[in-house]
Amino acid sequence: MRINAFVPLFITERLDETRAFYTDHMGFTITIDAPGYMELRNGAATVAFMVPAPEDAATRPGDAQGLFWSLEVEDVDSEWARLTSTGAAAIKPPEDMPWGRGCVVADPNGIGLYLTKPDPSFDPASLQAGADQK
């Protein structure tokens, strides 16, 4: 199978709040805005949201627990300050990790947004080496 595009689609009953969050706070632009459905883009990232269709069991809203996006940003601390000061749910403040700096906020649906600035000197093999010693 060859995948030509990957667009995560989330079912939500909070379409208006979601639209405002991603356009006003995250810098996304709306590429499709249809009744009950929208698609947004920011750089290489595309995401879609739609309201549940009562006649279609596949479109029931789910629980966003455990669902995270990992978004690479230029400045984790300034994004944390900006987003939390404008109402984004603060989940985990900025901290240094072996792979770089990161923090977590949540969107109106409870989707975790892990904002990260990778450390260019990080070697992923170093994590595996530690796991091999256990």
C-alpha positions as CSV (number, residue, x, y, z in Angstrom):
1,M,0.0,0.0,0.0
2,R,1.2,3.5,-0.9
3,I,-0.3,6.3,1.3
4,N,-0.7,9.5,-0.7
5,A,-1.9,11.7,2.2
6,F,-2.4,11.2,6.0
7,V,-5.2,13.4,7.5
8,P,-6.3,12.5,11.0
9,L,-10.0,12.9,11.3
10,F,-11.5,13.6,14.8
11,I,-15.2,13.4,15.7
12,T,-16.3,16.2,18.0
13,E,-19.4,17.9,19.2
14,R,-17.3,21.0,19.8
15,L,-16.7,22.1,16.2
16,D,-17.0,25.8,16.8
17,E,-14.6,25.7,19.9
18,T,-12.2,23.5,17.9
19,R,-12.2,25.9,14.9
20,A,-11.5,28.9,17.1
21,F,-8.7,27.0,19.0
22,Y,-6.8,25.9,15.9
23,T,-7.2,29.1,13.9
24,D,-6.8,31.6,16.7
25,H,-4.2,29.9,18.9
26,M,-2.4,27.4,16.7
27,G,-2.1,29.3,13.4
28,F,-4.0,26.8,11.3
29,T,-5.9,28.0,8.3
30,I,-9.2,26.4,7.2
31,T,-9.0,24.7,3.8
32,I,-12.5,23.1,3.9
33,D,-15.3,24.6,5.9
34,A,-18.5,22.6,5.2
35,P,-21.5,22.1,7.5
36,G,-20.4,19.7,10.2
37,Y,-16.9,19.2,8.7
38,M,-13.7,21.2,8.5
39,E,-10.1,20.6,7.4
40,L,-7.3,22.7,8.6
41,R,-3.6,23.1,7.6
42,N,-0.5,24.6,9.2
43,G,2.7,23.9,7.2
44,A,2.9,20.2,6.5
45,A,0.2,19.3,9.1
46,T,-3.4,18.7,8.0
47,V,-6.2,17.7,10.4
48,A,-9.9,17.3,10.0
49,F,-12.8,17.5,12.4
50,M,-16.4,16.6,12.0
51,V,-19.6,16.4,14.0
52,P,-21.1,13.0,14.8
53,A,-23.7,11.8,12.3
54,P,-26.5,10.2,14.3
55,E,-27.2,7.6,11.5
56,D,-23.6,6.5,11.3
57,A,-22.2,4.6,14.4
58,A,-18.7,5.0,13.0
59,T,-18.9,8.8,13.7
60,R,-19.6,8.7,17.5
61,P,-17.3,10.9,19.4
62,G,-14.5,9.0,21.1
63,D,-12.5,9.6,24.2
64,A,-9.3,11.6,23.5
65,Q,-7.5,10.1,26.5
66,G,-4.1,8.9,25.4
67,L,-4.3,10.8,22.1
68,F,-1.4,13.2,21.5
69,W,0.0,15.2,18.6
70,S,3.7,15.9,18.6
71,L,4.3,19.3,17.1
72,E,7.8,20.6,16.6
73,V,8.1,24.3,17.4
74,E,10.9,26.9,17.5
75,D,10.4,28.0,21.1
76,V,8.6,25.7,23.5
77,D,8.6,28.2,26.4
78,S,7.1,31.1,24.5
79,E,4.5,28.8,22.9
80,W,3.6,27.5,26.4
81,A,3.2,31.0,27.7
82,R,1.2,32.2,24.8
83,L,-1.2,29.2,24.7
84,T,-1.8,28.9,28.4
85,S,-2.3,32.7,28.7
86,T,-5.1,32.5,26.0
87,G,-7.0,29.6,27.6
88,A,-5.4,26.4,26.4
89,A,-5.5,23.7,29.1
90,A,-2.1,23.4,30.7
91,I,-1.2,19.8,31.1
92,K,2.6,19.6,31.6
93,P,4.9,22.6,31.8
94,P,8.1,22.9,29.7
95,E,10.9,20.5,30.7
96,D,14.2,19.3,29.4
97,M,14.2,15.7,28.2
98,P,17.1,13.7,26.7
99,W,15.7,14.3,23.2
100,G,15.0,18.1,23.7
101,R,12.6,20.4,25.4
102,G,8.8,19.8,25.5
103,C,5.5,20.7,27.2
104,V,1.9,19.6,26.8
105,V,-1.3,21.6,26.4
106,A,-4.8,20.3,25.4
107,D,-7.3,21.3,22.8
108,P,-11.0,21.7,23.5
109,N,-11.5,18.0,22.8
110,G,-8.9,16.9,25.3
111,I,-6.3,16.0,22.6
112,G,-2.8,16.5,24.0
113,L,-0.5,18.7,22.0
114,Y,3.1,17.9,22.8
115,L,5.1,20.9,21.8
116,T,8.7,20.0,21.3
117,K,12.0,21.5,20.2
118,P,14.4,18.6,19.5
119,D,18.0,18.7,20.6
120,P,20.0,18.3,17.4
121,S,22.8,16.5,19.3
122,F,20.4,13.8,20.6
123,D,21.3,10.3,19.5
124,P,18.2,8.0,19.6
125,A,20.5,5.0,20.0
126,S,21.4,6.2,23.4
127,L,17.9,5.4,24.7
128,Q,18.2,1.9,23.2
129,A,21.6,1.3,24.8
130,G,20.1,2.1,28.2
131,A,17.1,-0.3,27.6
132,D,19.5,-3.1,26.5
133,Q,21.3,-2.8,29.9
134,K,18.2,-3.6,31.9
